[in-house]
């Protein structure tokens, strides 16, 4: 089995960087003839660590560095157990977790072999949901993406994360600890909704950064377009396309959770997923708008470069037009014929200069009155 690179959306250093192309757009694929349920662990994958949060309306328990067998005690109770597997680099832990929770081999394969296309699959006793979680980079010049797999059981929820260092679940953890909202008063299906909703909401600050980048590029492409501007436009278009590839199938995932009557999801929770669906549609509208703006910036860039070239040609045309009569006069009196009367005139040199200056100034005045110099003024940003 071949494992494609993890989906990472760090902005590429060059538009033709092949490695970044794979990071943006590749999904996991199986080697032809491989056995179903085979786990492919990346050599650079983070070692797995199990964090458990078990809660009821009255109390909450948080445990770190558990083993899969340690979780079995909590799974047998009526409390809600959130088992967060952080990191996908330890195959024995992952397989033991599959054994303890009776996970189907294909289900375990989908959550471990990343990246997968966002999807939802029903395995009778379990419901698998895979989505892409994005986080803005510290410099706000792109985003980092990782896959999160949700496995919903009757009284528990498993989450499989690629990287434990960062996620957008801290507000949910705080709400569980402080007993705010309905989290501790409801089941594992509501917990799944809250976590998915946090992932969807985290797309908005990422898109807000892209909105600011597009606005800056709009100003730059009109006032001072350069080769670097073209590369930035290319990067933004690629990154927005990568975002769209994460959001578009997410719409189908949420729609499936709303329409399919799954025994693991209560009807009341399905109503909450409708709100998630509205947010996903809003995200798609924003992404499509920014993509159209970025595509339009390419046309504006080409027009700006063409206008800039026209300005240069017009400027050279004006200079050439002024110097044509001056060159003619200098050529005539540079022939050095002996019978040219002006050559022996005492004031001939100064008279020649005077005529050439008058001609040059007259042409400049004529061009100014015709408005030829207006095209040389650089475009300014409107107030």
VOPAGU-2260 file (C-alpha; in pm, 1 decimal, decimal comma):
REM VOPAGU-2260
SITE   aa  ch    i         X         Y         Z
SITE  UNK   A    0       0,0       0,0       0,0
SITE  UNK   A    1     126,2     347,4     -87,9
SITE  UNK   A    2      73,4     641,7     137,9
SITE  UNK   A    3      47,4     982,8     -19,4
SITE  UNK   A    4     176,6    1289,6     164,0
SITE  UNK   A    5     -29,5    1444,5     438,1
SITE  UNK   A    6    -256,9    1721,6     322,7
SITE  UNK   A    7     -81,3    2041,9     416,7
SITE  UNK   A    8    -181,2    2381,9     289,4
SITE  UNK   A    9     124,0    2582,4     369,7
SITE  UNK   A   10     168,2    2840,5      91,3
SITE  UNK   A   11     420,5    2720,6    -166,5
SITE  UNK   A   12     746,4    2902,9    -210,9
SITE  UNK   A   13     722,2    2871,0    -589,9
SITE  UNK   A   14     422,6    2821,3    -816,6
SITE  UNK   A   15     582,0    2518,0    -981,3
SITE  UNK   A   16     677,6    2339,3    -661,8
SITE  UNK   A   17     572,7    1978,1    -729,7
SITE  UNK   A   18     586,5    1872,0    -364,0
SITE  UNK   A   19     342,7    2146,1    -266,1
SITE  UNK   A   20     114,9    2041,1    -551,1
SITE  UNK   A   21      90,4    1696,7    -388,4
SITE  UNK   A   22      31,4    1844,6     -44,0
SITE  UNK   A   23    -254,6    2053,0    -175,0
SITE  UNK   A   24    -447,2    1813,5    -389,0
SITE  UNK   A   25    -353,5    1447,9    -331,7
SITE  UNK   A   26    -567,7    1201,4    -140,6
SITE  UNK   A   27    -475,1     861,8      -8,5
SITE  UNK   A   28    -488,7     574,7    -254,6
SITE  UNK   A   29    -445,6     200,3    -216,5
SITE  UNK   A   30    -186,7      -1,6    -399,4
SITE  UNK   A   31    -366,2    -230,6    -645,1
SITE  UNK   A   32    -409,0    -575,3    -493,4
SITE  UNK   A   33    -352,4    -466,3    -132,7
SITE  UNK   A   34    -555,8    -635,1     140,4
SITE  UNK   A   35    -859,0    -438,1     264,5
SITE  UNK   A   36    -810,6    -297,7     611,9
SITE  UNK   A   37    -432,5    -258,2     577,6
SITE  UNK   A   38    -297,4      34,4     778,7
SITE  UNK   A   39     -29,3     249,2     622,0
SITE  UNK   A   40     154,7     452,1     884,5
SITE  UNK   A   41     372,3     740,8     769,7
SITE  UNK   A   42     725,8     729,0     905,7
SITE  UNK   A   43     694,2    1092,0    1017,7
SITE  UNK   A   44     354,4    1043,8    1182,3
SITE  UNK   A   45     320,2    1162,2    1541,1
SITE  UNK   A   46     307,0     879,7    1801,3
SITE  UNK   A   47     -44,3     812,2    1921,7
SITE  UNK   A   48    -160,5     938,0    2258,6
SITE  UNK   A   49    -504,8     874,0    2407,9
SITE  UNK   A   50    -682,0    1150,6    2598,4
SITE  UNK   A   51   -1017,6    1063,0    2752,8
SITE  UNK   A   52   -1288,0    1296,2    2877,2
SITE  UNK   A   53   -1572,3    1111,3    3044,4
SITE  UNK   A   54   -1867,4    1311,5    3170,6
SITE  UNK   A   55   -2219,5    1313,4    3296,5
SITE  UNK   A   56   -2431,9    1609,9    3395,1
SITE  UNK   A   57   -2296,0    1585,8    3751,2
SITE  UNK   A   58   -1923,7    1524,0    3699,0
SITE  UNK   A   59   -1644,6    1511,2    3444,7
SITE  UNK   A   60   -1322,0    1306,2    3438,2
SITE  UNK   A   61   -1015,9    1370,4    3224,5
SITE  UNK   A   62    -741,7    1111,4    3178,2
SITE  UNK   A   63    -413,2    1135,5    2984,8
SITE  UNK   A   64    -188,8     872,2    2828,0
SITE  UNK   A   65    -435,0     587,7    2859,7
SITE  UNK   A   66    -413,4     253,1    2687,6
SITE  UNK   A   67    -702,7     118,1    2480,8
SITE  UNK   A   68    -778,3    -138,5    2750,6
SITE  UNK   A   69    -797,8     140,8    3011,8
SITE  UNK   A   70   -1077,2     297,7    2807,4
SITE  UNK   A   71   -1285,8     -17,5    2820,5
SITE  UNK   A   72   -1400,7      56,2    3176,6
SITE  UNK   A   73   -1548,3     389,5    3069,7
SITE  UNK   A   74   -1708,0     250,1    2754,3
SITE  UNK   A   75   -1916,2       6,6    2959,2
SITE  UNK   A   76   -2088,9     283,4    3157,1
SITE  UNK   A   77   -2379,2     508,6    3056,6
SITE  UNK   A   78   -2165,0     822,9    3076,8
SITE  UNK   A   79   -2049,3     995,2    2758,4
SITE  UNK   A   80   -1686,4     919,3    2677,0
SITE  UNK   A   81   -1484,2    1132,6    2436,9
SITE  UNK   A   82   -1172,8     936,4    2344,7
SITE  UNK   A   83    -932,5    1159,4    2154,0
SITE  UNK   A   84    -653,8     968,0    1975,3
SITE  UNK   A   85    -394,1    1236,4    1908,2
SITE  UNK   A   86    -142,2    1126,1    1647,9
SITE  UNK   A   87    -158,2     834,7    1403,4
SITE  UNK   A   88     193,9     701,8    1433,1
SITE  UNK   A   89     145,2     401,8    1665,9
SITE  UNK   A   90      -9,7     107,9    1483,8
SITE  UNK   A   91     -36,1    -120,3    1791,9
SITE  UNK   A   92    -238,0     142,7    1982,3
SITE  UNK   A   93    -463,6     202,2    1684,6
SITE  UNK   A   94    -528,9    -166,8    1631,1
SITE  UNK   A   95    -592,4    -222,2    2001,8
SITE  UNK   A   96    -841,9      62,5    1998,1
SITE  UNK   A   97   -1013,4    -100,5    1703,6
SITE  UNK   A   98   -1027,1    -427,2    1897,9
SITE  UNK   A   99   -1163,5    -267,6    2216,7
SITE  UNK   A  100   -1433,4     -70,4    2031,9
SITE  UNK   A  101   -1507,5    -347,7    1778,6
SITE  UNK   A  102   -1431,7    -121,4    1483,9
SITE  UNK   A  103   -1467,6    -257,7    1134,0
SITE  UNK   A  104   -1127,2    -299,6     960,0
SITE  UNK   A  105   -1235,2     -70,4     674,6
SITE  UNK   A  106   -1344,5     193,8     925,4
SITE  UNK   A  107   -1007,6     185,0    1098,7
SITE  UNK   A  108    -834,1     202,2     761,5
SITE  UNK   A  109   -1022,8     518,8     665,6
SITE  UNK   A  110    -936,3     706,9     984,1
SITE  UNK   A  111    -569,0     604,1     982,8
SITE  UNK   A  112    -477,3     623,3     613,9
SITE  UNK   A  113    -479,5     997,2     547,0
SITE  UNK   A  114    -575,9    1210,9     371,2
SITE  UNK   A  115    -927,1    1091,2     287,7
SITE  UNK   A  116   -1201,7    1279,7     113,5
SITE  UNK   A  117   -1457,8    1415,3     364,6
SITE  UNK   A  118   -1733,9    1156,6     388,9
SITE  UNK   A  119   -1979,6     978,0     618,0
SITE  UNK   A  120   -2032,1     599,9     632,3
SITE  UNK   A  121   -2265,7     388,6     840,8
SITE  UNK   A  122   -2118,8      71,4     994,3
SITE  UNK   A  123   -2434,4     -23,1    1187,6
SITE  UNK   A  124   -2289,2       1,9    1540,4
SITE  UNK   A  125   -2064,7     291,3    1443,8
SITE  UNK   A  126   -2095,2     601,0    1228,6
SITE  UNK   A  127   -1776,1     722,4    1058,3
SITE  UNK   A  128   -1735,5    1089,5     970,8
SITE  UNK   A  129   -1412,9    1223,7     819,4
SITE  UNK   A  130   -1355,9    1596,1     768,6
SITE  UNK   A  131   -1068,7    1834,2     708,6
SITE  UNK   A  132    -981,8    2075,9     989,8
SITE  UNK   A  133    -799,3    2396,3     889,5
SITE  UNK   A  134    -598,9    2630,3    1109,7
SITE  UNK   A  135    -456,6    2969,1    1004,8
SITE  UNK   A  136     -79,7    2994,3     999,1
SITE  UNK   A  137      86,8    3232,6    1247,6
SITE  UNK   A  138     179,1    3475,7     969,7
SITE  UNK   A  139    -178,6    3464,1     832,2
SITE  UNK   A  140     -41,1    3387,8     485,9
SITE  UNK   A  141    -209,8    3051,5     439,4
SITE  UNK   A  142    -350,5    2762,6     638,7
SITE  UNK   A  143    -257,5    2424,5     779,4
SITE  UNK   A  144    -494,5    2135,1     723,9
SITE  UNK   A  145    -527,1    1796,5     888,3
SITE  UNK   A  146    -781,1    1517,3     877,1
SITE  UNK   A  147   -1005,7    1447,3    1174,5
SITE  UNK   A  148   -1195,2    1120,2    1189,6
SITE  UNK   A  149   -1507,5    1085,8    1406,7
SITE  UNK   A  150   -1634,6     744,7    1510,9
SITE  UNK   A  151   -1970,1     774,7    1684,6
SITE  UNK   A  152   -2087,9     493,6    1911,8
SITE  UNK   A  153   -2387,0     461,0    2138,6
SITE  UNK   A  154   -2233,8     630,8    2442,3
SITE  UNK   A  155   -1894,9     738,4    2314,9
SITE  UNK   A  156   -1716,4     932,3    2046,3
SITE  UNK   A  157   -1371,2     856,6    1908,1
SITE  UNK   A  158   -1171,6    1129,1    1735,4
SITE  UNK   A  159    -856,6    1056,7    1537,4
SITE  UNK   A  160    -626,4    1354,4    1480,7
SITE  UNK   A  161    -307,6    1369,8    1276,1
SITE  UNK   A  162    -134,6    1632,0    1490,2
SITE  UNK   A  163    -190,4    1676,5    1865,6
SITE  UNK   A  164     -19,3    2016,3    1889,5
SITE  UNK   A  165    -308,8    2219,8    1758,7
SITE  UNK   A  166    -680,4    2188,9    1703,1
SITE  UNK   A  167    -992,4    2401,9    1739,3
SITE  UNK   A  168   -1152,1    2191,0    2015,2
SITE  UNK   A  169   -1029,4    2384,8    2320,7
SITE  UNK   A  170   -1352,1    2589,2    2349,9
SITE  UNK   A  171   -1547,8    2261,6    2355,7
SITE  UNK   A  172   -1319,3    2118,7    2623,5
SITE  UNK   A  173   -1370,2    2433,3    2829,1
SITE  UNK   A  174   -1747,7    2407,1    2795,4
SITE  UNK   A  175   -1740,8    2046,8    2912,7
SITE  UNK   A  176   -1519,8    2128,8    3209,7
SITE  UNK   A  177   -1728,2    2432,3    3311,7
SITE  UNK   A  178   -2061,5    2259,8    3233,4
SITE  UNK   A  179   -2173,0    2538,4    3000,2
SITE  UNK   A  180   -2444,5    2486,5    2744,1
SITE  UNK   A  181   -2604,8    2151,9    2667,0
SITE  UNK   A  182   -2295,3    1937,7    2613,9
SITE  UNK   A  183   -2305,6    1752,8    2945,7
SITE  UNK   A  184   -2683,5    1723,6    2935,4
SITE  UNK   A  185   -2691,8    1538,2    2604,1
SITE  UNK   A  186   -2535,8    1233,6    2440,5
SITE  UNK   A  187   -2236,4    1156,3    2224,4
SITE  UNK   A  188   -2421,6    1260,0    1907,5
SITE  UNK   A  189   -2449,1    1616,5    2035,6
SITE  UNK   A  190   -2078,3    1611,6    2120,7
SITE  UNK   A  191   -2006,1    1509,9    1760,6
SITE  UNK   A  192   -2218,5    1802,0    1640,5
SITE  UNK   A  193   -2036,7    2049,8    1865,6
SITE  UNK   A  194   -1693,4    1936,3    1745,5
SITE  UNK   A  195   -1792,7    1940,8    1377,4
SITE  UNK   A  196   -1947,4    2283,1    1425,4
SITE  UNK   A  197   -1618,0    2406,0    1575,3
SITE  UNK   A  198   -1431,7    2278,0    1268,6
SITE  UNK   A  199   -1674,2    2452,8    1033,4
SITE  UNK   A  200   -1657,1    2780,0    1227,3
SITE  UNK   A  201   -1277,5    2769,6    1211,7
SITE  UNK   A  202   -1293,1    2810,1     832,8
SITE  UNK   A  203   -1422,1    3166,4     871,0
SITE  UNK   A  204   -1106,7    3329,5    1017,0
SITE  UNK   A  205    -901,9    3151,2     749,6
SITE  UNK   A  206   -1123,1    3294,6     475,8
SITE  UNK   A  207   -1111,2    3635,2     642,1
SITE  UNK   A  208    -733,4    3633,0     599,5
SITE  UNK   A  209    -776,3    3552,2     231,8
SITE  UNK   A  210   -1021,6    3839,8     194,4
SITE  UNK   A  211    -757,3    4079,7     324,4
SITE  UNK   A  212    -493,8    3928,8      93,8
SITE  UNK   A  213    -722,1    3970,1    -207,5
SITE  UNK   A  214    -785,1    4336,6    -117,8
SITE  UNK   A  215    -411,9    4404,9     -92,2
SITE  UNK   A  216    -352,7    4232,3    -425,1
SITE  UNK   A  217    -625,9    4442,7    -586,4
SITE  UNK   A  218    -441,5    4760,4    -487,2
SITE  UNK   A  219    -101,9    4624,0    -587,8
SITE  UNK   A  220    -211,3    4489,4    -924,8
SITE  UNK   A  221    -348,9    4832,2   -1023,4
SITE  UNK   A  222     -80,4    5061,5    -884,9
SITE  UNK   A  223     241,5    4861,1    -907,6
SITE  UNK   A  224     210,9    4515,8   -1069,2
SITE  UNK   A  225     526,5    4303,5   -1062,4
SITE  UNK   A  226     626,4    3943,9   -1121,2
SITE  UNK   A  227     590,2    3885,0    -747,4
SITE  UNK   A  228     229,6    4005,8    -771,1
SITE  UNK   A  229     156,6    3742,6   -1034,3
SITE  UNK   A  230     305,0    3469,8    -812,9
SITE  UNK   A  231      93,1    3584,9    -517,9
SITE  UNK   A  232    -223,6    3573,3    -730,4
SITE  UNK   A  233    -132,4    3222,3    -840,7
SITE  UNK   A  234     -75,8    3111,6    -479,4
SITE  UNK   A  235    -407,9    3255,9    -361,7
SITE  UNK   A  236    -597,7    3083,8    -642,1
SITE  UNK   A  237    -440,9    2747,3    -561,0
SITE  UNK   A  238    -501,8    2780,2    -188,7
SITE  UNK   A  239    -864,0    2882,3    -239,9
SITE  UNK   A  240    -909,8    2581,5    -465,6
SITE  UNK   A  241    -766,5    2360,9    -189,7
SITE  UNK   A  242   -1013,3    2512,8      57,7
SITE  UNK   A  243   -1299,0    2449,1    -181,5
SITE  UNK   A  244   -1195,9    2084,6    -210,8
SITE  UNK   A  245   -1227,9    2057,0     168,0
SITE  UNK   A  246   -1558,4    2243,3     198,6
SITE  UNK   A  247   -1750,9    2109,1    -100,9
SITE  UNK   A  248   -1766,5    1741,4      12,7
SITE  UNK   A  249   -1831,1    1863,5     368,5
SITE  UNK   A  250   -2163,6    1995,1     243,2
SITE  UNK   A  251   -2258,9    1643,0     133,6
SITE  UNK   A  252   -2146,4    1505,4     470,4
SITE  UNK   A  253   -2370,0    1741,5     666,9
SITE  UNK   A  254   -2658,1    1686,7     425,2
SITE  UNK   A  255   -2631,3    1310,9     479,6
SITE  UNK   A  256   -2634,6    1352,9     857,3
SITE  UNK   A  257   -2951,6    1561,0     825,7
SITE  UNK   A  258   -3146,0    1342,9     582,4
SITE  UNK   A  259   -3049,3     989,3     688,5
SITE  UNK   A  260   -3231,3     862,3     995,4
SITE  UNK   A  261   -2938,6     704,7    1176,8
SITE  UNK   A  262   -3008,9     536,7    1508,6
SITE  UNK   A  263   -2697,0     691,9    1660,0
SITE  UNK   A  264   -2813,2    1051,0    1594,5
SITE  UNK   A  265   -3115,2    1185,1    1777,0
SITE  UNK   A  266   -3376,4    1381,9    1582,3
SITE  UNK   A  267   -3312,1    1687,8    1797,3
SITE  UNK   A  268   -2942,4    1678,2    1705,8
SITE  UNK   A  269   -3030,5    1657,8    1336,4
SITE  UNK   A  270   -3188,1    2001,5    1372,7
SITE  UNK   A  271   -2855,1    2137,2    1496,6
SITE  UNK   A  272   -2679,0    1990,9    1194,4
SITE  UNK   A  273   -2905,4    2206,2     977,7
SITE  UNK   A  274   -2732,2    2507,9    1124,9
SITE  UNK   A  275   -2398,1    2352,7    1025,9
SITE  UNK   A  276   -2530,9    2307,7     673,9
SITE  UNK   A  277   -2615,8    2678,0     651,0
SITE  UNK   A  278   -2263,9    2766,0     762,2
SITE  UNK   A  279   -2110,4    2535,4     502,0
SITE  UNK   A  280   -2320,1    2695,7     226,1
SITE  UNK   A  281   -2201,1    3036,1     346,3
SITE  UNK   A  282   -1840,8    2916,5     334,8
SITE  UNK   A  283   -1885,0    2794,6     -20,8
SITE  UNK   A  284   -2028,1    3131,6    -125,6
SITE  UNK   A  285   -1731,1    3312,3      26,8
SITE  UNK   A  286   -1478,3    3077,9    -134,5
SITE  UNK   A  287   -1640,0    3109,6    -476,1
SITE  UNK   A  288   -1647,2    3487,9    -444,7
SITE  UNK   A  289   -1278,5    3505,3    -356,6
SITE  UNK   A  290   -1191,3    3262,6    -636,0
SITE  UNK   A  291   -1372,0    3482,0    -889,7
SITE  UNK   A  292   -1194,7    3789,5    -754,9
SITE  UNK   A  293    -858,2    3613,9    -776,3
SITE  UNK   A  294    -930,2    3504,9   -1133,8
SITE  UNK   A  295   -1029,5    3861,0   -1219,0
SITE  UNK   A  296    -704,0    3987,2   -1069,8
SITE  UNK   A  297    -515,4    3786,5   -1331,1
SITE  UNK   A  298    -697,0    3975,0   -1608,7
SITE  UNK   A  299    -638,1    4306,0   -1432,2
SITE  UNK   A  300    -268,9    4219,4   -1399,8
SITE  UNK   A  301    -237,8    4151,9   -1773,3
SITE  UNK   A  302    -423,0    4475,1   -1850,6
SITE  UNK   A  303    -198,8    4673,0   -1614,4
SITE  UNK   A  304     114,6    4529,8   -1773,1
SITE  UNK   A  305     -23,4    4611,5   -2119,1
SITE  UNK   A  306    -108,4    4967,7   -2012,8
SITE  UNK   A  307     234,6    5007,1   -1861,6
SITE  UNK   A  308     393,5    4894,9   -2188,3
SITE  UNK   A  309     172,4    5137,3   -2382,2
SITE  UNK   A  310     287,6    5421,1   -2155,8
SITE  UNK   A  311     649,2    5333,8   -2226,2
SITE  UNK   A  312     585,5    5320,2   -2601,9
SITE  UNK   A  313     401,8    5653,9   -2592,0
SITE  UNK   A  314     685,6    5812,4   -2396,1
SITE  UNK   A  315     944,2    5687,1   -2644,7
SITE  UNK   A  316     722,5    5808,4   -2929,8
SITE  UNK   A  317     714,5    6160,3   -2784,0
SITE  UNK   A  318    1092,0    6163,3   -2738,5
SITE  UNK   A  319    1145,8    6036,1   -3093,5
SITE  UNK   A  320     903,0    6292,1   -3239,4
SITE  UNK   A  321    1087,7    6577,2   -3066,7
SITE  UNK   A  322    1429,9    6463,0   -3179,2
SITE  UNK   A  323    1337,3    6392,5   -3544,9
SITE  UNK   A  324    1346,2    6764,6   -3653,1
SITE  UNK   A  325    1645,4    6830,0   -3428,6
SITE  UNK   A  326    1830,2    6539,8   -3587,1
SITE  UNK   A  327    1740,5    6673,9   -3932,4
SITE  UNK   A  328    1885,9    7017,0   -3854,7
SITE  UNK   A  329    2198,9    6869,2   -3700,8
SITE  UNK   A  330    2237,7    6641,0   -4004,3
SITE  UNK   A  331    2205,9    6923,4   -4255,2
SITE  UNK   A  332    2467,8    7142,0   -4090,5
SITE  UNK   A  333    2690,5    6845,1   -4026,3
SITE  UNK   A  334    2751,7    6779,7   -4397,8
SITE  UNK   A  335    3044,9    7032,6   -4406,6
SITE  UNK   A  336    2987,1    7159,2   -4762,9
SITE  UNK   A  337    3204,2    7467,1   -4834,7
SITE  UNK   A  338    2929,9    7672,4   -5003,0
SITE  UNK   A  339    2681,9    7660,7   -4713,2
SITE  UNK   A  340    2635,3    8031,6   -4624,2
SITE  UNK   A  341    2539,3    7972,7   -4260,7
SITE  UNK   A  342    2871,3    7803,4   -4181,5
SITE  UNK   A  343    3063,1    8133,4   -4200,1
SITE  UNK   A  344    2802,2    8335,2   -4010,3
SITE  UNK   A  345    2927,0    8462,6   -3673,9
SITE  UNK   A  346    2598,4    8382,7   -3490,9
SITE  UNK   A  347    2516,4    8065,4   -3685,9
SITE  UNK   A  348    2589,9    7825,1   -3396,8
SITE  UNK   A  349    2371,9    8012,7   -3149,0
SITE  UNK   A  350    2097,2    8060,2   -3409,2
SITE  UNK   A  351    2093,1    7684,4   -3476,6
SITE  UNK   A  352    2058,3    7611,3   -3104,5
SITE  UNK   A  353    1781,5    7865,7   -3073,5
SITE  UNK   A  354    1583,5    7716,6   -3361,6
SITE  UNK   A  355    1617,8    7365,0   -3218,9
SITE  UNK   A  356    1507,3    7477,4   -2870,1
SITE  UNK   A  357    1207,6    7661,5   -3012,1
SITE  UNK   A  358    1106,4    7355,9   -3214,9
SITE  UNK   A  359    1141,6    7125,4   -2913,2
SITE  UNK   A  360     939,0    7355,9   -2684,8
SITE  UNK   A  361     673,4    7404,0   -2952,6
SITE  UNK   A  362     631,4    7028,8   -2990,8
SITE  UNK   A  363     612,6    6981,9   -2612,0
SITE  UNK   A  364     344,9    7251,4   -2591,6
SITE  UNK   A  365     151,0    7090,7   -2876,2
SITE  UNK   A  366     162,1    6746,3   -2714,5
SITE  UNK   A  367      57,9    6889,3   -2378,5
SITE  UNK   A  368    -245,2    7064,3   -2529,6
SITE  UNK   A  369    -346,2    6742,4   -2702,3
SITE  UNK   A  370    -335,6    6559,3   -2365,6
SITE  UNK   A  371     -60,6    6314,8   -2454,3
SITE  UNK   A  372     109,0    6350,0   -2115,4
SITE  UNK   A  373    -200,5    6251,4   -1917,2
SITE  UNK   A  374    -132,7    5883,2   -1989,1
SITE  UNK   A  375     202,5    5909,8   -1809,2
SITE  UNK   A  376      42,6    5986,4   -1472,1
SITE  UNK   A  377      47,1    5676,4   -1250,2
SITE  UNK   A  378    -292,8    5552,5   -1137,1
SITE  UNK   A  379    -372,5    5640,1    -780,2
SITE  UNK   A  380    -589,6    5453,6    -533,3
SITE  UNK   A  381    -929,2    5630,1    -502,0
SITE  UNK   A  382   -1013,6    5781,5    -164,1
